[in-house]
Amino acid sequence: MPYHIKKPGIPTNAGIGDIYYTGGSLWDEDYANRKVYSSKSTADARIVNTDGRNGAFNGASVVSE
């Protein structure tokens, strides 16, 4: 089952809705541009923030397609 990473757009009151991780340090509002992972464990590993240096993934979640 494929997975992707999404989080609420900031600021949420701007009407942006969810944004999707596209790779590198990039996020996009367009669902079609999302990076797709073949396993949940790979996507989960991408959003880990144990040392506090992965702040772009704060509020992000892994979603099955």
N, C-alpha and C positions, 0 to 999 in steps of 0.2 A: 504494500500500500504506500503511495507517495505522501510526502509531508512537506509543509512549508512553514515559514516563520512570519508572524504578523504581530503588529502592536498598534495601539491607538495613535492616530496622528496628533501632533502637538502644534498649537494648542487645540484641545478637543472642541473648544467653542468656535473654531474657525470653520467647522463643517467639513473638515478633511475626511473624517472617518478613519478606517484602518489603512495602514501602510504595510507594504510587503518587502521583506528583505530580498535584494536582487544579487547580492554578492559583494565582496570587498567591504567597503564602508557605505554602500549605497542602499537606499530605500526608495520605493516608488508607490504611488497611489494606484497604479494600474496592476490589477491582479494578474494579467497575462505576462507581466515581466518578472514575476516572482521566481526565486531559485527553488527548484524542487529537489527534495532529498528522497532517496530510495528507502531509507530506514529512519525510524524515529530516534534511535540512539545517535545517529550522525547529526541530526538537527538539534537534538538536546545538547550535544557536546558543543555546538557552535554558540549557544546562548549562555553557557556557563560563565559566571562572573565571580569566581572564588577570590581573586586578588583585587577586585574593584577597578580593573583597567578595561573592562568590557562594557562601559556605560551605555553605549548605543543600544544595547539589548535590554536595558531596564524596561520592564513592563511587557516584554515580548513573550510570546507563547508559540509552541509548536502545535500545528493543526494538521489533522489528517484530511486528505482530499476525498 
